Every structure is written in structure tokens, then in C-alpha cells.
Amino acid sequence: MSKKVPLYIDGEFVASKSEQWIPVTNPATQEVIAQVPVATQSEMDAAVESAREAFKTWKEVPVSERARVMMRYQALLKEHQEEIAETLAQETGKTFEDAKGDVWRGIEVVEHAANIPSLLMGETVENVARKIDSYSYTQPLGVCAGITPFNFPAMIPLWMFPLAIACGNTFILKPSEQDPLTPTRLAELFEEAGAPKGVLQVLHGNKEQVDFLLDHPDVRALSFVGSVPVAEYIYRRGTENGKRVQAFAGAKNHCVIMPDANKQQVINNMVGSSVGAAGQRCMAISVAVFVGAAKEWIPEIAEAIAKVRPGAWNDEGAAYGPVISPQAKERVEALITQGEKEGAKLLVDGRNCKVDGLPNGNWVGPTVFSNVTPDMEIYKTEIFGPVLCATEVDSLEDALELVNNNPYGNGTSIFTASGAAARKYQHEVEVGQVGINIPIPVPLPFFSFTGWKRSFFGDLHAYGKQGVRFYSETKTVTARWFESDLEDPAGPNMSINLR
């Protein structure tokens, strides 16, 4: 019998009374390793009510005590990093090292949340008018919620609920139904760290549960990471209901390769950034833009990528694992076929990939196209698989025009030995996150994750200072105290003079 995943409501792990259960499969074997419930209406109502009630007391907990909860939590996450990573690897298919990295990037955000006292500091100005002072406080919103994707089941939940809760909010997490075991373990450790009852809730389900959170009047803010159509839907429905929403969407990340770059560094970095994690990450490099003579390196890059092989999570020689589902495999392979039909040159073909001993896995081999043009579907679509598209331009200006014409703006990089070229690129490119001789420019948590254009819907980005602003509200106070009260021998003058 496969494990039935519990809900986490009002500080208790409870067995759902749902009649609908979703199988959770190991993507390397198709073995059902768990069943996750579709939360019932009464279970959803109970989670929101618990979060609403818990907020009344949690917001009054001193900020230093909230920070200490995060300090204990990050220590527990570090202690259990490998155990969490093993669970994560088996339900996502990631290699063990990749899974450990997933957990570690989440730990870094929890460490950031432990610095919350200084991040919540307001501002003050004395004597804005004669004997009148103004100052601002940063206060929590209330009940917040997060909807997270399958590809980073540790990192992305940890982007959200620790920072929101450190700010004084309570939080309802709705993780992906495809890999719920990792978020459940994160909740167990959060409780062990001393989080009070009701501060965190975990609901499982599908669209019905998402719509419930988008519509419920007690949910003040909602964070999402996923595909463009769903991000647009969540942003529109959430904001129509008066909620604060940050919705991170798709990407088509370009890496510009100048002819003066270090060739070996380019080759090494293109391999990992294009096919690592089976290409299932919104910061993967999926388009390599070769400027001028750099196009001569395309065969060597293709040869290096062709040597990479997928495998099971505990295969130390495997570079990446399977894609998440049979449907995902079918979609990626269909796009590869379409790219070939549209005239792109298929240098490395990852279709019909086999892994010894695991015939039922969702395997897609490393794939490289050259002669890709912007009108092709493989260029326009986020493939979300281990596929690199190579295209060629004559100059840095042409590369900038290509990248800036793309509707996505999540991440980009440039490899060059020229400081002038790097400065021009970082200044003129219309993308939120830029790497210079770094292929995947994901910022550390004291900065913010800042996708642009159709890669992000909202105003305030994840973690960093913007994350704190997203999960908080500013209250400004203007105060005047009358010195005449000090001179009254009968005591303070309690009348209020509103001049």
C-alpha cells in the first residue's frame, strides 16, 4: 500500500476525508509511492479559519522571537538536508546532488528570514513641521498563501512561507500534487522548530483548491510559480478579488556567446545549464546565441552535451534524471519532432532514450538544435526539457535585439572577455536577471528574484527586500505632543487639540 499524504491543519497532521486521491509516482519507474488527497471544502475552510485565528496572536509575537524560530528551522533543515534530498529525488527524479542543491537554496532563504528584525525596520523624520514627527511601521498583512510547482518542491515553498511568517503573517501552502512528500517533511520540521499551532497550514489538491484560495476573502496575498497561462489566470483572478499577487511564469533564457569568451568555460557551462535538472527549471539556458566566429564552437558544444546521460537519482554517473511525467516526455519529444520538421538542424537527438534497468522511466536524452530561427516553435515555446537551441547573429547589437524581442525576461547571460561588451549587455538587455560569465544568474536571497515581461505578473518580486515588502504593509504615523502638558500641575492635559 502506498503512503497516504496527510493535510496539515491547525497544527495537526490529519488524514483527509476526501474521496478523491491523486497518485504520486516515481518518474524513473512509474511506481506509485504515495497518494495525495484533494482537500474537501470543510478541510479548506478549517485551514483558513485556523490561519485567521493564529494571526491574531502570531502578529503580536516579538520580531526577535519570530527570527529565532527561523534560526532553529534552518538548523533543522541543515541537519536533515540529505534525508529531505533523498525523498525529493525519488518523487521528482532529480539526481541526489541536484536534490541537495534544491534543499540548500531553500535553506539560504530561511537564513535570510532569520534576519527579519532589520528587514522590518521603518523610517522616521523628526520635525516634519514644528514639533511634529513622522515615522512608519512595517506590519503584517494577515493570511497569505502559496501555490508551488513540481520542479523545486523544497526551494520554492521555502521562498515563500518562512519569509511571510517571519513578517508576522500566517500561511497556507498548496504544493504541487506531483511531489507532495517533500513539502510535508518541510512542515514537520517547521513544527519541530517551534512554530505555533496554526501559523502554517498545508492543503493538497488541484484547481479547485487553488480557486478557493484565490477567492477566499481572508487570504490577503498569494504567491505562485508555474506556467504562463496559469500565472496569468492566478494574477487576474487574485487581483480581481483585491489580493496582492506575485505570479512567476515561464521563460526562454538566452545565453549570448561572444567570440572572445573562454571557449572551454563556455562548453562546460552550456552543458550543465541547458540539460541539468532535465531542463525543468525556469532559469535553464534554452537558447545559445553565438556571435560572429563563436558559431564555430557549436559542434564541440553539441559533442560535449551528447556525452551527458540521464539516470536514476542514486546513479552517481548520471547528469540528470527523468522528466516528471509520461505526458511531459511526450510533449518534449513532440517539440523535438516539430523542430526538425520546421528546418532546424538536429545535432543531438534525445528521443527514444533508454536507461539500463529502468525501462519505464520518463527519459529524454540531451538534445541540441542548430540553425534555429525565431519563427520556429522550439524557439517560441518553453520546452521544459533537456533541449538546447543554437542560433547565430553577427554582432552584439543583433544579439541584444534578438533577446529584447523575446516576450520573456526571466534570465540571461553573456560570456565574454570584454568589460565593455558586458557593461553594454547588462545595461541594455530587457531581462530581469543577468549573468556575466555565469550561465544561470539566480540571485542569493538578500537580493530579489526579478523576472521581467511575461515571466512575471505583479509588482513585488520574491525574497530579498521586495519579498518583505510583498508580505507586509506600511503604516505611517504623524505625532504631535504638547509641551503645555508638562507644565500643568494638575497632571497631563488629556484633551486633544486638532489644530
C-alpha positions as CSV (number, residue, x, y, z in Angstrom):
1,M,0.0,0.0,0.0
2,S,1.4,3.4,-0.9
3,K,1.5,6.1,1.7
4,K,-1.4,8.5,2.1
5,V,-0.1,12.0,2.4
6,P,-1.8,13.9,5.3
7,L,-3.0,17.5,5.4
8,Y,-1.5,19.9,7.9
9,I,-4.3,21.9,9.5
10,D,-4.4,23.8,12.8
11,G,-1.1,22.3,13.9
12,E,-2.0,18.7,13.3
13,F,-1.2,16.3,10.5
14,V,-4.6,14.9,9.7
15,A,-5.9,12.2,7.4
16,S,-8.1,13.7,4.8
17,K,-11.7,12.6,4.5
18,S,-11.5,13.2,0.7
19,E,-13.0,10.7,-1.7
20,Q,-10.5,11.9,-4.4
21,W,-6.9,10.8,-4.3
22,I,-4.1,11.5,-6.8
23,P,-1.3,9.0,-7.3
24,V,2.3,10.2,-6.8
25,T,4.7,8.3,-9.0
26,N,8.4,7.9,-9.1
27,P,9.2,9.2,-12.6
28,A,12.1,6.8,-13.1
29,T,9.9,3.7,-12.6
30,Q,6.2,4.8,-12.7
31,E,5.9,3.1,-9.2
32,V,3.1,4.7,-7.1
33,I,4.9,5.9,-4.0
34,A,2.1,7.8,-2.4
35,Q,-1.4,9.1,-2.7
36,V,-2.2,12.8,-2.1
37,P,-5.8,14.0,-1.2
38,V,-7.9,16.6,-2.9
39,A,-8.9,18.6,0.2
40,T,-12.6,18.8,0.9
41,Q,-14.5,22.1,1.4
42,S,-14.7,21.6,5.1
43,E,-10.9,20.9,5.3
44,M,-10.1,24.1,3.3
45,D,-12.5,26.1,5.5
46,A,-10.8,24.8,8.6
47,A,-7.3,25.7,7.3
48,V,-8.3,29.3,6.6
49,E,-10.1,29.7,10.0
50,S,-7.1,28.3,11.8
51,A,-4.7,30.6,10.0
52,R,-7.0,33.6,10.6
53,E,-7.2,32.9,14.4
54,A,-3.5,32.2,14.7
55,F,-2.7,35.5,13.1
56,K,-4.3,37.3,16.0
57,T,-1.6,36.1,18.3
58,W,1.3,35.5,16.0
59,K,1.4,39.1,14.8
60,E,2.0,40.1,18.5
61,V,5.0,37.8,18.9
62,P,8.1,39.9,19.2
63,V,10.0,40.0,15.9
64,S,13.2,38.7,17.6
65,E,11.2,35.6,18.7
66,R,10.0,35.1,15.2
67,A,13.6,35.3,14.0
68,R,14.6,32.6,16.5
69,V,12.1,30.2,15.1
70,M,13.7,30.7,11.7
71,M,17.1,30.2,13.2
72,R,16.0,26.9,14.7
73,Y,14.3,25.9,11.5
74,Q,17.4,26.5,9.3
75,A,19.5,24.4,11.7
76,L,17.0,21.5,11.4
77,L,16.9,21.8,7.6
78,K,20.7,21.6,7.5
79,E,20.7,18.6,9.9
80,H,18.1,16.8,7.7
81,Q,19.3,18.1,4.3
82,E,20.3,14.7,2.9
83,E,17.2,12.9,4.2
84,I,15.0,15.6,2.6
85,A,17.0,15.4,-0.6
86,E,16.5,11.6,-0.9
87,T,12.8,12.0,-0.6
88,L,12.8,14.8,-3.1
89,A,15.0,12.9,-5.6
90,Q,12.6,9.9,-5.5
91,E,9.4,11.9,-6.2
92,T,10.9,14.3,-8.8
93,G,13.6,12.1,-10.4
94,K,16.4,14.6,-9.7
95,T,19.8,13.3,-9.1
96,F,20.9,13.3,-5.4
97,E,23.3,16.2,-5.8
98,D,20.7,18.2,-7.6
99,A,18.1,17.5,-4.9
100,K,20.6,18.6,-2.2
101,G,21.0,21.8,-4.1
102,D,17.2,22.3,-4.2
103,V,17.1,22.0,-0.4
104,W,20.2,24.2,0.1
105,R,18.8,27.1,-1.9
106,G,15.7,27.0,0.3
107,I,17.9,26.9,3.5
108,E,19.5,30.1,2.3
109,V,16.1,31.9,2.2
110,V,15.3,30.7,5.7
111,E,18.6,32.2,6.8
112,H,17.6,35.4,5.2
113,A,14.2,35.3,7.1
114,A,16.2,34.9,10.3
115,N,17.4,38.5,9.7
116,I,13.8,39.8,9.7
117,P,14.2,42.4,12.5
118,S,16.5,44.6,10.5
119,L,14.4,44.0,7.3
120,L,11.2,45.2,9.0
121,M,12.7,48.5,10.2
122,G,10.6,51.5,9.3
123,E,11.6,55.1,8.8
124,T,11.4,58.3,10.8
125,V,11.8,62.0,10.4
126,E,11.8,64.4,13.3
127,N,10.2,67.9,13.0
128,V,8.4,67.4,9.7
129,A,6.6,70.5,10.9
130,R,7.2,72.4,14.1
131,K,7.2,69.9,17.0
132,I,5.6,67.3,14.8
133,D,7.3,64.0,14.0
134,S,6.5,61.3,11.4
135,Y,7.5,57.6,11.4
136,S,6.5,54.4,9.7
137,Y,6.0,50.9,10.9
138,T,6.1,47.7,8.8
139,Q,3.2,45.4,9.8
140,P,2.0,42.0,8.6
141,L,-1.0,41.5,6.2
142,G,-2.8,38.5,7.7
143,V,-3.3,35.1,6.0
144,C,-1.1,34.6,3.0
145,A,-1.0,31.6,0.6
146,G,1.5,30.0,-1.8
147,I,1.0,27.7,-4.8
148,T,4.2,25.9,-5.8
149,P,5.3,23.8,-8.8
150,F,6.7,20.3,-9.1
151,N,10.3,21.2,-10.2
152,F,11.6,22.7,-6.9
153,P,9.5,21.2,-4.1
154,A,11.9,22.3,-1.4
155,M,13.3,25.6,-2.6
156,I,10.2,27.3,-3.8
157,P,8.0,26.6,-0.8
158,L,10.9,27.9,1.3
159,W,11.0,31.0,-0.9
160,M,7.5,31.8,0.4
161,F,6.3,30.6,3.8
162,P,9.4,31.3,6.0
163,L,9.6,35.0,4.9
164,A,5.9,35.5,5.1
165,I,5.7,34.0,8.6
166,A,8.8,35.9,9.8
167,C,7.0,39.1,8.8
168,G,4.2,38.2,11.2
169,N,1.7,36.6,8.8
170,T,0.2,33.1,8.8
171,F,0.5,31.0,5.7
172,I,-1.4,28.3,3.7
173,L,0.8,26.2,1.3
174,K,-0.7,24.4,-1.6
175,P,2.2,22.4,-3.1
176,S,2.3,20.5,-6.4
177,E,0.3,17.3,-6.3
178,Q,3.1,15.6,-8.2
179,D,5.6,15.7,-5.4
180,P,3.9,16.4,-2.0
181,L,6.2,14.4,0.2
182,T,9.0,17.0,0.4
183,P,6.7,19.9,1.4
184,T,5.1,17.6,4.1
185,R,8.6,17.0,5.6
186,L,9.3,20.7,5.5
187,A,6.1,21.3,7.5
188,E,7.1,18.6,10.0
189,L,10.5,20.3,10.7
190,F,8.8,23.7,10.9
191,E,6.6,22.4,13.7
192,E,9.7,20.9,15.4
193,A,11.4,24.3,15.2
194,G,8.7,25.7,17.5
195,A,6.3,27.2,15.1
196,P,3.0,27.8,16.9
197,K,-0.2,25.9,16.1
198,G,-2.0,27.4,13.0
199,V,0.8,29.5,11.7
200,L,1.4,27.2,8.8
201,Q,-1.2,25.1,7.0
202,V,-0.7,22.6,4.1
203,L,-3.6,21.8,1.8
204,H,-3.3,19.4,-1.2
205,G,-5.4,19.3,-4.3
206,N,-5.8,20.8,-7.8
207,K,-7.5,23.7,-9.4
208,E,-10.5,23.7,-7.1
209,Q,-8.2,24.2,-4.1
210,V,-6.3,27.0,-5.9
211,D,-9.6,28.8,-6.8
212,F,-10.6,28.5,-3.2
213,L,-7.5,30.4,-2.1
214,L,-7.9,33.0,-4.9
215,D,-11.5,33.7,-3.9
216,H,-11.5,33.5,-0.1
217,P,-11.8,37.0,1.4
218,D,-9.5,36.2,4.4
219,V,-6.5,35.4,2.1
220,R,-4.7,38.7,1.7
221,A,-1.8,37.8,-0.6
222,L,-0.8,34.9,-2.8
223,S,2.5,33.8,-4.3
224,F,2.7,31.5,-7.4
225,V,5.3,29.8,-9.6
226,G,4.4,28.0,-12.7
227,S,3.5,28.2,-16.4
228,V,2.5,31.4,-18.2
229,P,-1.2,30.6,-18.8
230,V,-1.7,29.6,-15.1
231,A,0.2,32.6,-13.9
232,E,-1.9,34.9,-15.9
233,Y,-5.1,33.3,-14.6
234,I,-3.9,33.4,-11.0
235,Y,-2.8,37.1,-11.3
236,R,-6.1,38.1,-12.9
237,R,-8.4,36.2,-10.6
238,G,-6.5,37.1,-7.4
239,T,-6.2,40.8,-8.2
240,E,-9.9,41.0,-9.2
241,N,-10.6,39.7,-5.7
242,G,-8.5,42.5,-4.2
243,K,-5.5,40.4,-3.3
244,R,-1.8,41.1,-3.6
245,V,-0.4,38.6,-6.1
246,Q,3.1,37.7,-7.3
247,A,3.0,35.2,-10.1
248,F,6.2,33.9,-11.6
249,A,5.8,32.4,-15.1
250,G,7.7,30.9,-18.0
251,A,11.0,31.7,-19.6
252,K,13.1,31.4,-22.7
253,N,16.5,32.2,-21.3
254,H,19.2,33.2,-23.8
255,C,23.0,32.9,-23.3
256,V,25.0,35.2,-25.6
257,I,28.4,33.8,-26.5
258,M,31.0,36.3,-27.8
259,P,34.0,35.2,-29.9
260,D,36.4,36.5,-27.2
261,A,35.0,34.3,-24.5
262,N,36.9,31.4,-22.9
263,K,35.8,28.5,-25.1
264,Q,36.3,25.7,-22.5
265,Q,34.3,27.7,-19.9
266,V,31.5,28.2,-22.4
267,I,31.4,24.5,-23.3
268,N,31.4,23.4,-19.6
269,N,28.7,25.9,-18.6
270,M,26.5,25.2,-21.6
271,V,26.3,21.5,-20.7
272,G,25.0,22.0,-17.1
273,S,22.8,25.0,-17.7
274,S,21.0,23.5,-20.7
275,V,20.3,19.9,-19.7
276,G,20.8,20.0,-15.9
277,A,17.7,19.0,-14.0
278,A,16.4,17.6,-17.3
279,G,15.9,21.2,-18.4
280,Q,13.0,21.5,-15.9
281,R,13.8,24.9,-14.4
282,C,12.7,28.3,-15.3
283,M,16.3,29.5,-15.2
284,A,17.7,26.9,-17.6
285,I,19.6,28.2,-20.7
286,S,17.5,27.1,-23.6
287,V,18.8,29.3,-26.4
288,A,22.5,29.8,-27.1
289,V,23.2,32.9,-29.2
290,F,26.6,32.6,-31.0
291,V,28.0,36.0,-32.1
292,G,30.3,36.0,-35.2
293,A,33.1,33.5,-35.1
294,A,31.8,31.9,-31.9
295,K,29.5,29.8,-34.1
296,E,32.5,27.6,-34.9
297,W,32.2,26.2,-31.3
298,I,28.7,24.8,-31.9
299,P,29.9,21.3,-32.9
300,E,32.1,21.0,-29.8
301,I,29.3,22.1,-27.5
302,A,27.0,19.5,-29.2
303,E,29.6,16.8,-28.8
304,A,30.0,17.6,-25.1
305,I,26.3,17.6,-24.4
306,A,25.9,14.3,-26.3
307,K,28.2,12.7,-23.7
308,V,25.8,13.5,-20.9
309,R,23.5,10.8,-19.8
310,P,20.4,10.7,-17.6
311,G,19.9,8.1,-14.9
312,A,18.4,7.2,-11.6
313,W,18.6,9.6,-8.6
314,N,21.3,7.4,-6.9
315,D,23.4,6.9,-10.1
316,E,26.5,8.9,-9.4
317,G,27.4,9.0,-13.0
318,A,24.1,10.4,-14.2
319,A,23.9,14.1,-15.0
320,Y,20.2,14.4,-14.6
321,G,17.0,12.4,-14.1
322,P,13.8,11.8,-16.0
323,V,11.2,14.4,-16.8
324,I,8.3,14.5,-14.3
325,S,5.7,12.5,-16.2
326,P,4.9,10.5,-19.3
327,Q,2.9,13.5,-20.6
328,A,5.9,15.7,-20.1
329,K,8.1,13.3,-22.1
330,E,5.6,13.1,-24.9
331,R,5.3,16.9,-25.1
332,V,9.1,17.4,-25.2
333,E,9.6,14.7,-27.9
334,A,6.8,16.2,-29.9
335,L,8.5,19.6,-29.9
336,I,11.8,18.0,-31.0
337,T,10.0,16.4,-33.9
338,Q,8.4,19.7,-34.8
339,G,11.7,21.5,-34.7
340,E,13.2,19.0,-37.1
341,K,10.2,19.4,-39.4
342,E,10.5,23.2,-39.3
343,G,14.1,23.1,-40.6
344,A,16.3,23.3,-37.5
345,K,19.3,21.0,-37.7
346,L,19.1,18.3,-35.1
347,L,22.7,17.7,-33.9
348,V,21.9,15.6,-30.9
349,D,18.6,13.7,-30.7
350,G,17.3,12.8,-27.3
351,R,14.1,11.0,-28.4
352,N,13.6,7.3,-27.5
353,C,16.2,7.5,-24.8
354,K,16.8,4.3,-22.8
355,V,18.3,3.8,-19.3
356,D,19.5,0.3,-18.4
357,G,17.3,-1.3,-15.8
358,L,14.7,1.4,-15.9
359,P,12.6,0.8,-19.0
360,N,9.5,2.7,-17.7
361,G,11.2,5.9,-16.8
362,N,10.3,9.3,-18.5
363,W,13.7,9.5,-20.1
364,V,14.6,12.2,-22.6
365,G,18.2,12.3,-23.8
366,P,20.2,15.5,-24.2
367,T,19.2,17.3,-27.4
368,V,20.8,20.1,-29.4
369,F,19.5,22.0,-32.4
370,S,21.4,24.5,-34.6
371,N,20.1,26.9,-37.3
372,V,17.2,27.8,-35.0
373,T,15.2,30.9,-36.1
374,P,12.7,33.0,-34.0
375,D,9.7,31.8,-36.1
376,M,10.2,28.2,-35.1
377,E,8.1,26.6,-32.3
378,I,11.1,25.3,-30.5
379,Y,12.3,28.9,-30.2
380,K,9.0,30.4,-29.2
381,T,7.9,27.7,-26.7
382,E,9.4,27.0,-23.3
383,I,10.2,23.3,-23.9
384,F,11.0,22.5,-20.2
385,G,13.2,19.6,-21.2
386,P,16.9,18.9,-21.9
387,V,16.9,20.8,-25.2
388,L,19.4,23.5,-26.3
389,C,18.6,25.7,-29.3
390,A,21.6,27.3,-31.0
391,T,21.2,30.4,-33.2
392,E,23.7,32.7,-34.8
393,V,24.0,36.5,-35.2
394,D,26.6,38.9,-36.5
395,S,27.1,41.3,-33.6
396,L,26.3,42.1,-30.0
397,E,23.7,44.6,-31.2
398,D,22.0,41.8,-33.1
399,A,22.1,39.6,-30.0
400,L,20.5,42.4,-27.9
401,E,17.8,42.9,-30.5
402,L,17.0,39.2,-30.5
403,V,16.8,38.8,-26.8
404,N,14.8,42.0,-26.3
405,N,12.3,41.0,-28.9
406,N,11.5,37.8,-26.9
407,P,8.4,38.1,-24.8
408,Y,10.1,36.5,-21.8
409,G,12.5,38.2,-19.5
410,N,13.4,35.8,-16.7
411,G,17.2,35.3,-17.0
412,T,20.0,35.8,-19.5
413,S,23.8,35.6,-19.6
414,I,26.7,36.7,-21.6
415,F,30.1,35.0,-21.9
416,T,32.9,37.5,-22.9
417,A,36.3,38.7,-22.0
418,S,35.3,42.3,-22.7
419,G,34.2,44.5,-19.9
420,A,32.7,47.0,-22.4
421,A,30.6,44.3,-24.0
422,A,29.4,43.0,-20.7
423,R,28.6,46.5,-19.5
424,K,26.6,47.3,-22.7
425,Y,24.7,44.0,-22.4
426,Q,23.8,44.2,-18.8
427,H,22.6,47.9,-19.3
428,E,20.6,47.4,-22.5
429,V,19.1,43.9,-22.1
430,E,15.4,43.8,-21.2
431,V,15.7,40.9,-18.8
432,G,15.4,40.9,-15.0
433,Q,18.4,38.7,-14.1
434,V,21.7,38.9,-15.9
435,G,24.8,36.7,-15.6
436,I,28.2,37.7,-16.8
437,N,30.3,34.6,-17.4
438,I,27.7,32.8,-15.2
439,P,25.1,30.7,-17.0
440,I,22.2,30.7,-14.5
441,P,22.1,34.0,-12.6
442,V,19.8,33.1,-9.8
443,P,20.4,35.8,-7.1
444,L,21.1,34.9,-3.5
445,P,18.3,35.7,-1.1
446,F,19.4,39.1,0.1
447,F,18.7,40.2,-3.4
448,S,15.3,39.5,-5.1
449,F,14.4,37.1,-7.8
450,T,13.4,39.6,-10.5
451,G,11.9,38.2,-13.8
452,W,10.5,40.7,-16.3
453,K,7.9,40.9,-19.1
454,R,5.8,37.8,-19.4
455,S,8.0,35.9,-17.0
456,F,6.4,37.7,-14.1
457,F,3.0,39.1,-13.2
458,G,2.9,41.5,-10.3
459,D,4.8,44.4,-8.7
460,L,7.0,43.0,-6.0
461,H,9.3,40.0,-6.5
462,A,10.3,37.0,-4.4
463,Y,12.5,37.1,-1.3
464,G,15.1,39.9,-0.7
465,K,13.7,43.3,0.3
466,Q,11.0,43.0,-2.2
467,G,9.7,39.8,-0.7
468,V,9.5,41.5,2.7
469,R,7.5,44.4,1.2
470,F,5.2,41.9,-0.6
471,Y,4.3,40.2,2.7
472,S,3.9,43.4,4.7
473,E,2.1,46.8,4.9
474,T,3.5,50.2,5.8
475,K,1.7,52.3,8.4
476,T,2.8,55.9,8.7
477,V,2.2,57.9,12.0
478,T,2.3,61.7,12.4
479,A,2.5,62.7,16.0
480,R,2.4,65.9,18.0
481,W,2.8,66.2,21.8
482,F,2.1,69.5,23.6
483,E,4.7,70.8,26.0
484,S,2.0,72.6,27.9
485,D,1.0,69.2,29.3
486,L,4.3,69.1,31.2
487,E,3.6,72.5,32.9
488,D,0.1,71.6,34.2
489,P,0.5,70.9,38.0
490,A,-2.8,69.0,37.9
491,G,-1.4,66.4,35.6
492,P,-1.4,65.8,31.8
493,N,-3.9,67.6,29.7
494,M,-5.9,64.8,28.2
495,S,-7.8,67.0,25.7
496,I,-6.8,66.7,22.0
497,N,-6.1,69.8,20.1
498,L,-6.5,69.1,16.4
499,R,-5.1,72.4,15.0
